[in-house]
């Protein structure tokens, strides 16, 4: 998932025909995305020295259904409907998660790539152990909640 800044959502509105619709998808708040909680817990368990800006990740600005709807309406969409969806990610081996993280969570990839390789390996091992502690020998699963907003441009 890519981070969608407000100016991008405004540009979507600008290029829509009157009555046209734009769809915006984003992750829910980190507390509602099990994978994010698991990554945070694992980083603590592995005692990673993570870079911290003191600011929440930029994508969290659109991670609450009410805030997402309010922001789209404030940008000029005539109507906005937001639905919450839950997806269950399943995989046979815990090692697969470490390989897939940069693909499914680009923001985590940036953090992961900023730490030394020794800490990266420490994190991967802690993540694998965490999955085995939670779910035995597999298969493994985590849930992630996302938001899908459909905004409509006012008719001319």
Steps between C-alpha positions, in 0.01 A plus 500: 500500500633844417459812706240729342558865587208741503620674185468170314143457622430861394646427156270197470205731565623755247523248214168327572204572278199639687330206670819294470639302790846452648600206719763538772625204703718519810589298807301559816668637812805291598319362808245340263761341275626187674813489286600850618453399864702186439782697334509747787502227764774315313711814465477548876578133570801514266607827668539677168638850499233635266516851359222712644383833368255549786224541243246234406548350153351724230256234385323503837343836410247308289474193725182583692170462312355825634821697433527355149142593420541849651821564310349399165192715562722794601694458175179547302347157442119525498438161660736256668429149618762310702494126570727301725630168371697230678738271319662187638854449373595132504831333428655159548836607645580777746809581293269614217387800705850648518537463124160657427519794743668743258236420238188531717623772737732746324510723808638210702756428226639852540538451876645151460755615243614780733625258767833313488498156337574327832185653648305407187593135553418528871159640410427228242584227752285665769211529252524133405510401869201722573292329233599155626422602861157630396397243240720194535639347181249665267330572283524860619255788474465866594214740443520848356226758491477753222274779388352552156349839427293587196471870435265654242558826317200731500295506182548817297 
